[in-house]
Amino acid sequence: MKLACELAVMDMDGEITAVAVGEDSAKFHGMLRLNEEGADIVNILNMSREHDGITFPNLVASLQTKYTESSREEIAKFTEEFLKQLWQEGLLVE
């Protein structure tokens, strides 16, 4: 899976947002409000856009390296819910 467009993640006074950048701004005109975990997922997906994307297990494994206090199941559940939201917005492709 990978993002349909490149999203820039910004932290402005403690509020984390993501917006489409460059030519991709024509594809997505909105703004996403993110928590820290969501921002990490978007950043990982952005990095994998240049390649063939990333698999769900690899995405969860990457998040596990940062969120060591959370179980794999907790990370997988949050990640799945967040990816569904990206999919509904048309921001995620397989």
C-alpha positions as CSV (number, residue, x, y, z in Angstrom):
1,M,0.0,0.0,0.0
2,K,1.0,3.6,-0.5
3,L,-0.3,7.1,-0.3
4,A,-2.1,8.4,-3.4
5,C,-0.3,11.8,-3.0
6,E,2.6,13.2,-1.0
7,L,1.5,14.7,2.3
8,A,3.6,17.2,4.2
9,V,3.3,16.7,8.0
10,M,3.7,19.9,10.1
11,D,3.6,20.6,13.8
12,M,2.2,24.1,14.4
13,D,2.0,25.0,18.1
14,G,1.3,21.4,19.1
15,E,-1.3,20.7,16.4
16,I,-0.1,18.2,13.9
17,T,-1.5,18.5,10.4
18,A,-0.9,17.1,6.9
19,V,-1.6,18.7,3.6
20,A,-0.9,17.6,0.0
21,V,2.1,19.3,-1.6
22,G,3.3,20.1,-5.1
23,E,1.3,18.8,-8.0
24,D,-0.4,16.5,-5.5
25,S,-2.3,19.4,-4.0
26,A,-4.6,19.2,-7.0
27,K,-5.6,15.7,-5.9
28,F,-6.3,16.5,-2.2
29,H,-7.5,19.9,-1.2
30,G,-8.1,19.2,2.5
31,M,-6.1,19.1,5.6
32,L,-5.7,16.2,8.0
33,R,-5.4,16.6,11.8
34,L,-3.1,14.0,13.2
35,N,-1.9,12.7,16.5
36,E,1.7,11.6,16.9
37,E,1.0,8.0,15.8
38,G,-0.9,9.2,12.7
39,A,1.9,11.5,11.8
40,D,4.4,8.6,12.1
41,I,2.2,6.5,9.8
42,V,1.9,9.2,7.2
43,N,5.7,9.8,7.3
44,I,6.4,6.1,6.8
45,L,3.9,5.9,3.9
46,N,5.5,9.0,2.4
47,M,8.9,7.4,2.5
48,S,7.6,4.2,0.9
49,R,5.8,6.1,-1.9
50,E,9.1,6.3,-3.8
51,H,9.4,2.6,-3.8
52,D,6.7,-0.1,-4.2
53,G,4.8,1.0,-1.0
54,I,4.8,-0.9,2.2
55,T,3.0,-4.0,3.5
56,F,0.8,-3.8,6.6
57,P,3.1,-6.1,8.6
58,N,6.2,-4.0,7.7
59,L,4.3,-0.8,8.7
60,V,3.4,-2.2,12.1
61,A,6.9,-3.5,12.6
62,S,8.3,-0.1,11.8
63,L,6.0,1.5,14.3
64,Q,6.9,-1.1,17.0
65,T,10.5,0.2,17.0
66,K,9.2,3.6,18.3
67,Y,6.2,2.6,20.4
68,T,7.9,-0.2,22.4
69,E,5.5,0.3,25.3
70,S,2.5,-0.8,23.1
71,S,1.8,-4.4,22.1
72,R,1.9,-5.4,18.5
73,E,-1.9,-6.0,18.6
74,E,-2.5,-2.4,19.9
75,I,-0.3,-0.9,17.2
76,A,-1.9,-3.1,14.5
77,K,-5.5,-2.1,15.6
78,F,-4.7,1.6,15.6
79,T,-2.9,1.4,12.3
80,E,-5.7,-0.5,10.7
81,E,-8.3,2.1,11.9
82,F,-6.1,5.0,10.7
83,L,-5.5,3.3,7.3
84,K,-9.3,2.9,6.8
85,Q,-9.7,6.6,7.3
86,L,-7.0,7.4,4.7
87,W,-8.7,4.9,2.4
88,Q,-12.1,6.6,2.8
89,E,-10.5,10.0,2.0
90,G,-9.0,8.5,-1.2
91,L,-5.5,9.0,0.1
92,L,-4.4,5.3,0.2
93,V,-3.9,3.0,-2.8
94,E,-2.7,-0.6,-3.0
